[in-house]
Amino acid sequence: MSATYNILIMGASYGSLLASKLLFGGHRIKLVCLPAEADLINSEGFRVRLPVRGRAAPVELDSRRLPGKVSARGTAGIDPKDYDLVGLAMQEPQYRSPGVRELLDAVARAKVPCMSIMNMPPLAYLRRIPGLEADALKTAYTDAGVWNNFDPACITLCSPDPQAIRPPEEKVNVLQVTLPTNFKVARFPAKAYTAILRQLQDEIEAIRYDTPEGKIELPVKLKVYESVFVPLAKWAMLLAGNYRCITADGMRTAQEAVHSDIETSRSVYDFVNDLCVKLGASRVDLVPFEKYAAAAQSLTRPASAARALQNGAQNIERADKLVQLIAAQRGLHHPVIDAEVALVDARLETNRKKAAA
């Protein structure tokens, strides 16, 4: 008989997308988020809208009508030892925020199995990659110190490939999925922890949702992989698309970033994939450029990093800088990536000066 788990998820945006699937298995989910979000989720639940191939209207999942239980709260008064699995679904700069930082450190010290759902892999996860000098990568992080107490054996990485937004005209407990791809997670070193992931994977795979036209399969699965490199397939997408949404004077859509100069996009993408292979990845761990370029045709919004910079953010996730530093460890560089990193550095510096003025 399948176990029922207590699962803590830090972050209610991507967190609610994953939670919506886990609730089908009857699990108990605690979302950590801002007080206003928590109040809304506790009183009204959350909604996740999923586009389904062949249907004109999306399927809307209402957390209150799913078999599991979800509740939400701020960071105070949470004991990570009460949970079987912790999901990290905030953006990397948020983990140094007051309250969040202390809870994250409590998670580390509790040695609870922890699955990061971030574009920016936790520094502790990078220690699982043989031959990588993780300490030399600290400057890519807003505050690398928040990962100090994590045991690499207790942390894994789940690539946040699905794309989702909170529609601006809706309440903050509504999430609209715009690209319904799969979460791809690497196994833990420990079989017992990996068994939790495999149970969740199988439960999500088995979901058949009741609709007026009958039971249907839902997109956005959780896929568990043996290789630690599979979640790193996102890096090539980020550097060929997301960060190239950022321009000197504003931003552009991901579709424009990829397709306005397809050969440059391919060059960056292939460079990053080749780097992953040099680290030890197999080609089958990675996503071919053609598949990504096809998906990018539907990415008609600027990436979140570009939107954050445009809105004056003083820190964003720096997967661009992380890849640049890792490449440098192998004696490699790409001029477009170097220019991207310099541009983001300059935009952040401008935002910080404006904030300090």
NUROGU-751185 format. One record per residue (C-alpha): residue number from 1; residue in one letter; y negated, z negated, x. Coordinates in pm, whole numbers. Layout:
N
<rec NUM, "a", <Y, Z, X>>
...
//
This chain:
357
<rec 1, "m", <0, 0, 0>>
<rec 2, "s", <-348, 86, 131>>
<rec 3, "a", <-575, -196, 243>>
<rec 4, "t", <-910, -262, 78>>
<rec 5, "y", <-1182, -303, 339>>
<rec 6, "n", <-1516, -477, 364>>
<rec 7, "i", <-1749, -223, 528>>
<rec 8, "l", <-2102, -286, 651>>
<rec 9, "i", <-2330, 18, 685>>
<rec 10, "m", <-2667, -17, 856>>
<rec 11, "g", <-2891, 247, 697>>
<rec 12, "a", <-2896, 360, 334>>
<rec 13, "s", <-2977, 732, 366>>
<rec 14, "y", <-2680, 883, 551>>
<rec 15, "g", <-2518, 550, 478>>
<rec 16, "s", <-2513, 619, 104>>
<rec 17, "l", <-2356, 963, 160>>
<rec 18, "l", <-2064, 812, 349>>
<rec 19, "a", <-2051, 514, 113>>
<rec 20, "s", <-2024, 745, -190>>
<rec 21, "k", <-1695, 876, -49>>
<rec 22, "l", <-1560, 539, 65>>
<rec 23, "l", <-1616, 390, -281>>
<rec 24, "f", <-1347, 622, -422>>
<rec 25, "g", <-1096, 416, -218>>
<rec 26, "g", <-1205, 94, -388>>
<rec 27, "h", <-1367, -57, -79>>
<rec 28, "r", <-1651, -309, -77>>
<rec 29, "i", <-1963, -166, 87>>
<rec 30, "k", <-2271, -355, 204>>
<rec 31, "l", <-2573, -137, 284>>
<rec 32, "v", <-2843, -278, 513>>
<rec 33, "c", <-3185, -135, 430>>
<rec 34, "l", <-3546, -218, 349>>
<rec 35, "p", <-3608, -476, 73>>
<rec 36, "a", <-3742, -227, -182>>
<rec 37, "e", <-3441, 0, -128>>
<rec 38, "a", <-3203, -295, -152>>
<rec 39, "d", <-3356, -412, -482>>
<rec 40, "l", <-3326, -64, -630>>
<rec 41, "i", <-2965, -15, -516>>
<rec 42, "n", <-2865, -357, -645>>
<rec 43, "s", <-3021, -292, -987>>
<rec 44, "e", <-2948, 81, -1032>>
<rec 45, "g", <-2689, 177, -771>>
<rec 46, "f", <-2745, 502, -580>>
<rec 47, "r", <-2697, 872, -658>>
<rec 48, "v", <-2565, 1139, -424>>
<rec 49, "r", <-2595, 1503, -530>>
<rec 50, "l", <-2337, 1734, -376>>
<rec 51, "p", <-2347, 2114, -396>>
<rec 52, "v", <-2001, 2246, -484>>
<rec 53, "r", <-1902, 2606, -421>>
<rec 54, "g", <-1872, 2799, -746>>
<rec 55, "r", <-2084, 2558, -952>>
<rec 56, "a", <-2448, 2626, -1035>>
<rec 57, "a", <-2543, 2258, -1062>>
<rec 58, "p", <-2458, 1996, -802>>
<rec 59, "v", <-2215, 1714, -875>>
<rec 60, "e", <-2400, 1383, -900>>
<rec 61, "l", <-2206, 1077, -784>>
<rec 62, "d", <-2329, 751, -937>>
<rec 63, "s", <-2218, 455, -726>>
<rec 64, "r", <-2189, 235, -1037>>
<rec 65, "r", <-1914, 458, -1177>>
<rec 66, "l", <-1696, 468, -867>>
<rec 67, "p", <-1398, 238, -807>>
<rec 68, "g", <-1542, 37, -517>>
<rec 69, "k", <-1836, -203, -511>>
<rec 70, "v", <-2167, -153, -331>>
<rec 71, "s", <-2450, -396, -271>>
<rec 72, "a", <-2754, -389, -45>>
<rec 73, "r", <-2973, -634, 143>>
<rec 74, "g", <-3196, -676, 445>>
<rec 75, "t", <-3074, -781, 789>>
<rec 76, "a", <-3091, -1160, 743>>
<rec 77, "g", <-2787, -1374, 674>>
<rec 78, "i", <-2519, -1115, 753>>
<rec 79, "d", <-2213, -1222, 955>>
<rec 80, "p", <-2048, -911, 1105>>
<rec 81, "k", <-1719, -1103, 1132>>
<rec 82, "d", <-1692, -1076, 753>>
<rec 83, "y", <-1639, -699, 785>>
<rec 84, "d", <-1349, -477, 889>>
<rec 85, "l", <-1569, -185, 997>>
<rec 86, "v", <-1939, -138, 1069>>
<rec 87, "g", <-2120, 195, 1029>>
<rec 88, "l", <-2442, 264, 1221>>
<rec 89, "a", <-2638, 511, 1007>>
<rec 90, "m", <-2998, 453, 1120>>
<rec 91, "q", <-3189, 665, 1368>>
<rec 92, "e", <-3175, 540, 1726>>
<rec 93, "p", <-3537, 409, 1753>>
<rec 94, "q", <-3482, 184, 1449>>
<rec 95, "y", <-3227, -34, 1628>>
<rec 96, "r", <-3494, -210, 1830>>
<rec 97, "s", <-3682, -318, 1514>>
<rec 98, "p", <-3709, -693, 1447>>
<rec 99, "g", <-3411, -807, 1244>>
<rec 100, "v", <-3217, -486, 1302>>
<rec 101, "r", <-3195, -558, 1675>>
<rec 102, "e", <-3054, -907, 1617>>
<rec 103, "l", <-2799, -786, 1363>>
<rec 104, "l", <-2688, -505, 1595>>
<rec 105, "d", <-2638, -757, 1876>>
<rec 106, "a", <-2435, -979, 1642>>
<rec 107, "v", <-2216, -677, 1562>>
<rec 108, "a", <-2165, -616, 1934>>
<rec 109, "r", <-2073, -977, 2006>>
<rec 110, "a", <-1836, -995, 1707>>
<rec 111, "k", <-1637, -702, 1853>>
<rec 112, "v", <-1590, -551, 1506>>
<rec 113, "p", <-1485, -183, 1517>>
<rec 114, "c", <-1810, 9, 1490>>
<rec 115, "m", <-1859, 376, 1393>>
<rec 116, "s", <-2193, 528, 1486>>
<rec 117, "i", <-2319, 806, 1256>>
<rec 118, "m", <-2610, 909, 1477>>
<rec 119, "n", <-2724, 1227, 1648>>
<rec 120, "m", <-2793, 1007, 1949>>
<rec 121, "p", <-2466, 852, 2065>>
<rec 122, "p", <-2489, 480, 2148>>
<rec 123, "l", <-2497, 427, 2523>>
<rec 124, "a", <-2174, 224, 2494>>
<rec 125, "y", <-1994, 528, 2353>>
<rec 126, "l", <-2095, 740, 2650>>
<rec 127, "r", <-1913, 488, 2871>>
<rec 128, "r", <-1591, 620, 2712>>
<rec 129, "i", <-1650, 962, 2874>>
<rec 130, "p", <-1487, 976, 3219>>
<rec 131, "g", <-1716, 1056, 3510>>
<rec 132, "l", <-2043, 1013, 3321>>
<rec 133, "e", <-2300, 781, 3480>>
<rec 134, "a", <-2414, 610, 3162>>
<rec 135, "d", <-2666, 380, 3332>>
<rec 136, "a", <-2857, 685, 3458>>
<rec 137, "l", <-2913, 797, 3097>>
<rec 138, "k", <-3109, 491, 2979>>
<rec 139, "t", <-3447, 667, 2987>>
<rec 140, "a", <-3337, 891, 2698>>
<rec 141, "y", <-3323, 584, 2470>>
<rec 142, "t", <-3609, 409, 2295>>
<rec 143, "d", <-3456, 80, 2409>>
<rec 144, "a", <-3122, 116, 2588>>
<rec 145, "g", <-3088, -262, 2606>>
<rec 146, "v", <-2979, -290, 2242>>
<rec 147, "w", <-2638, -147, 2345>>
<rec 148, "n", <-2579, -387, 2635>>
<rec 149, "n", <-2332, -618, 2462>>
<rec 150, "f", <-2110, -352, 2306>>
<rec 151, "d", <-1754, -316, 2433>>
<rec 152, "p", <-1690, 61, 2457>>
<rec 153, "a", <-1341, -4, 2315>>
<rec 154, "c", <-1501, -121, 1989>>
<rec 155, "i", <-1735, 172, 1930>>
<rec 156, "t", <-1678, 530, 1826>>
<rec 157, "l", <-1900, 823, 1730>>
<rec 158, "c", <-1908, 1018, 1405>>
<rec 159, "s", <-2106, 1340, 1412>>
<rec 160, "p", <-2356, 1347, 1122>>
<rec 161, "d", <-2305, 1718, 1055>>
<rec 162, "p", <-2380, 1707, 680>>
<rec 163, "q", <-2749, 1757, 609>>
<rec 164, "a", <-2920, 1558, 335>>
<rec 165, "i", <-3269, 1471, 216>>
<rec 166, "r", <-3428, 1222, -16>>
<rec 167, "p", <-3612, 1439, -269>>
<rec 168, "p", <-3979, 1329, -250>>
<rec 169, "e", <-4019, 1334, -629>>
<rec 170, "e", <-3723, 1097, -679>>
<rec 171, "k", <-3666, 726, -623>>
<rec 172, "v", <-3537, 627, -277>>
<rec 173, "n", <-3186, 565, -412>>
<rec 174, "v", <-3131, 941, -464>>
<rec 175, "l", <-2985, 1160, -188>>
<rec 176, "q", <-2958, 1540, -209>>
<rec 177, "v", <-2700, 1699, 22>>
<rec 178, "t", <-2829, 2033, 151>>
<rec 179, "l", <-2547, 2127, 393>>
<rec 180, "p", <-2210, 1985, 278>>
<rec 181, "t", <-2016, 1994, 606>>
<rec 182, "n", <-1779, 1724, 733>>
<rec 183, "f", <-1826, 1400, 925>>
<rec 184, "k", <-1624, 1437, 1247>>
<rec 185, "v", <-1523, 1110, 1412>>
<rec 186, "a", <-1344, 1040, 1740>>
<rec 187, "r", <-1057, 793, 1738>>
<rec 188, "f", <-1099, 441, 1875>>
<rec 189, "p", <-904, 346, 2189>>
<rec 190, "a", <-713, 91, 1975>>
<rec 191, "k", <-449, 219, 1731>>
<rec 192, "a", <-526, -55, 1478>>
<rec 193, "y", <-892, 46, 1455>>
<rec 194, "t", <-805, 415, 1439>>
<rec 195, "a", <-563, 338, 1154>>
<rec 196, "i", <-863, 224, 945>>
<rec 197, "l", <-1035, 559, 1005>>
<rec 198, "r", <-719, 752, 919>>
<rec 199, "q", <-676, 564, 591>>
<rec 200, "l", <-1038, 640, 497>>
<rec 201, "q", <-988, 1005, 596>>
<rec 202, "d", <-679, 1037, 376>>
<rec 203, "e", <-846, 868, 78>>
<rec 204, "i", <-1146, 1099, 96>>
<rec 205, "e", <-919, 1403, 133>>
<rec 206, "a", <-735, 1301, -185>>
<rec 207, "i", <-1049, 1271, -404>>
<rec 208, "r", <-1040, 1488, -716>>
<rec 209, "y", <-1350, 1439, -929>>
<rec 210, "d", <-1351, 1467, -1308>>
<rec 211, "t", <-1587, 1735, -1444>>
<rec 212, "p", <-1604, 1911, -1784>>
<rec 213, "e", <-1408, 2201, -1633>>
<rec 214, "g", <-1138, 1971, -1490>>
<rec 215, "k", <-1072, 1784, -1166>>
<rec 216, "i", <-1237, 1938, -860>>
<rec 217, "e", <-1230, 1880, -486>>
<rec 218, "l", <-1557, 1754, -337>>
<rec 219, "p", <-1711, 1867, -8>>
<rec 220, "v", <-1807, 1636, 283>>
<rec 221, "k", <-1486, 1491, 424>>
<rec 222, "l", <-1422, 1246, 706>>
<rec 223, "k", <-1213, 1406, 982>>
<rec 224, "v", <-1058, 1195, 1259>>
<rec 225, "y", <-998, 1355, 1600>>
<rec 226, "e", <-813, 1248, 1913>>
<rec 227, "s", <-1080, 1387, 2146>>
<rec 228, "v", <-1389, 1181, 2234>>
<rec 229, "f", <-1575, 1512, 2272>>
<rec 230, "v", <-1551, 1645, 1914>>
<rec 231, "p", <-1863, 1458, 1787>>
<rec 232, "l", <-2060, 1599, 2083>>
<rec 233, "a", <-2037, 1946, 1925>>
<rec 234, "k", <-2358, 1847, 1744>>
<rec 235, "w", <-2553, 1853, 2073>>
<rec 236, "a", <-2560, 2233, 2096>>
<rec 237, "m", <-2685, 2252, 1736>>
<rec 238, "l", <-2957, 1998, 1800>>
<rec 239, "l", <-3091, 2171, 2110>>
<rec 240, "a", <-3064, 2528, 1982>>
<rec 241, "g", <-3204, 2443, 1640>>
<rec 242, "n", <-3341, 2097, 1557>>
<rec 243, "y", <-3560, 2035, 1861>>
<rec 244, "r", <-3679, 2396, 1865>>
<rec 245, "c", <-3833, 2329, 1521>>
<rec 246, "i", <-4096, 2142, 1724>>
<rec 247, "t", <-4386, 2360, 1838>>
<rec 248, "a", <-4699, 2287, 2037>>
<rec 249, "d", <-4916, 2287, 1726>>
<rec 250, "g", <-4677, 2186, 1448>>
<rec 251, "m", <-4329, 2272, 1330>>
<rec 252, "r", <-4111, 2548, 1189>>
<rec 253, "t", <-3788, 2558, 991>>
<rec 254, "a", <-3449, 2533, 1161>>
<rec 255, "q", <-3371, 2880, 1027>>
<rec 256, "e", <-3680, 3017, 1205>>
<rec 257, "a", <-3604, 2821, 1521>>
<rec 258, "v", <-3257, 2974, 1550>>
<rec 259, "h", <-3309, 3325, 1415>>
<rec 260, "s", <-3658, 3421, 1534>>
<rec 261, "d", <-3511, 3464, 1885>>
<rec 262, "i", <-3136, 3468, 1842>>
<rec 263, "e", <-3054, 3543, 2206>>
<rec 264, "t", <-3253, 3244, 2334>>
<rec 265, "s", <-3083, 3029, 2073>>
<rec 266, "r", <-2742, 3156, 2187>>
<rec 267, "s", <-2832, 3091, 2551>>
<rec 268, "v", <-2926, 2728, 2483>>
<rec 269, "y", <-2626, 2675, 2257>>
<rec 270, "d", <-2378, 2817, 2509>>
<rec 271, "f", <-2535, 2616, 2792>>
<rec 272, "v", <-2482, 2290, 2602>>
<rec 273, "n", <-2127, 2380, 2500>>
<rec 274, "d", <-2046, 2478, 2861>>
<rec 275, "l", <-2182, 2140, 2972>>
<rec 276, "c", <-1951, 1961, 2727>>
<rec 277, "v", <-1657, 2160, 2870>>
<rec 278, "k", <-1757, 2051, 3221>>
<rec 279, "l", <-1750, 1689, 3097>>
<rec 280, "g", <-1392, 1741, 2977>>
<rec 281, "a", <-1415, 1891, 2628>>
<rec 282, "s", <-1181, 2166, 2517>>
<rec 283, "r", <-1333, 2477, 2360>>
<rec 284, "v", <-1146, 2391, 2039>>
<rec 285, "d", <-1347, 2065, 2021>>
<rec 286, "l", <-1667, 2264, 1986>>
<rec 287, "v", <-1823, 2490, 1722>>
<rec 288, "p", <-1878, 2860, 1805>>
<rec 289, "f", <-2238, 2981, 1803>>
<rec 290, "e", <-2170, 3238, 1528>>
<rec 291, "k", <-2055, 2967, 1288>>
<rec 292, "y", <-2364, 2755, 1359>>
<rec 293, "a", <-2601, 3054, 1333>>
<rec 294, "a", <-2457, 3139, 991>>
<rec 295, "a", <-2507, 2781, 870>>
<rec 296, "a", <-2862, 2779, 1010>>
<rec 297, "q", <-2958, 3056, 767>>
<rec 298, "s", <-2961, 2792, 493>>
<rec 299, "l", <-3166, 2535, 691>>
<rec 300, "t", <-3501, 2611, 530>>
<rec 301, "r", <-3675, 2285, 627>>
<rec 302, "p", <-3796, 2164, 965>>
<rec 303, "a", <-3557, 1917, 1127>>
<rec 304, "s", <-3623, 1545, 1082>>
<rec 305, "a", <-3739, 1507, 1445>>
<rec 306, "a", <-4008, 1771, 1389>>
<rec 307, "r", <-4118, 1613, 1062>>
<rec 308, "a", <-4136, 1270, 1226>>
<rec 309, "l", <-4354, 1400, 1510>>
<rec 310, "q", <-4578, 1577, 1261>>
<rec 311, "n", <-4617, 1247, 1074>>
<rec 312, "g", <-4728, 1065, 1389>>
<rec 313, "a", <-4402, 902, 1504>>
<rec 314, "q", <-4433, 728, 1840>>
<rec 315, "n", <-4056, 738, 1901>>
<rec 316, "i", <-3783, 977, 1787>>
<rec 317, "e", <-3421, 1030, 1884>>
<rec 318, "r", <-3414, 1207, 2221>>
<rec 319, "a", <-3084, 1394, 2230>>
<rec 320, "d", <-3285, 1670, 2403>>
<rec 321, "k", <-3363, 1440, 2696>>
<rec 322, "l", <-3009, 1298, 2696>>
<rec 323, "v", <-2854, 1644, 2738>>
<rec 324, "q", <-3108, 1730, 3008>>
<rec 325, "l", <-3016, 1415, 3204>>
<rec 326, "i", <-2642, 1474, 3166>>
<rec 327, "a", <-2684, 1834, 3283>>
<rec 328, "a", <-2880, 1710, 3585>>
<rec 329, "q", <-2582, 1489, 3679>>
<rec 330, "r", <-2386, 1814, 3714>>
<rec 331, "g", <-2667, 1988, 3903>>
<rec 332, "l", <-2753, 2205, 3602>>
<rec 333, "h", <-3065, 2280, 3401>>
<rec 334, "h", <-3186, 2531, 3143>>
<rec 335, "p", <-3554, 2635, 3139>>
<rec 336, "v", <-3577, 2635, 2758>>
<rec 337, "i", <-3435, 2282, 2740>>
<rec 338, "d", <-3672, 2167, 3014>>
<rec 339, "a", <-3964, 2313, 2815>>
<rec 340, "e", <-3840, 2147, 2493>>
<rec 341, "v", <-3821, 1806, 2661>>
<rec 342, "a", <-4169, 1845, 2812>>
<rec 343, "l", <-4311, 1950, 2473>>
<rec 344, "v", <-4159, 1652, 2291>>
<rec 345, "d", <-4284, 1419, 2567>>
<rec 346, "a", <-4635, 1560, 2522>>
<rec 347, "r", <-4628, 1538, 2141>>
<rec 348, "l", <-4509, 1176, 2156>>
<rec 349, "e", <-4780, 1089, 2408>>
<rec 350, "t", <-5043, 1240, 2178>>
<rec 351, "n", <-4912, 1036, 1884>>
<rec 352, "r", <-4914, 715, 2089>>
<rec 353, "k", <-5272, 772, 2203>>
<rec 354, "k", <-5384, 834, 1843>>
<rec 355, "a", <-5210, 516, 1730>>
<rec 356, "a", <-5375, 315, 2005>>
<rec 357, "a", <-5723, 454, 1941>>
//
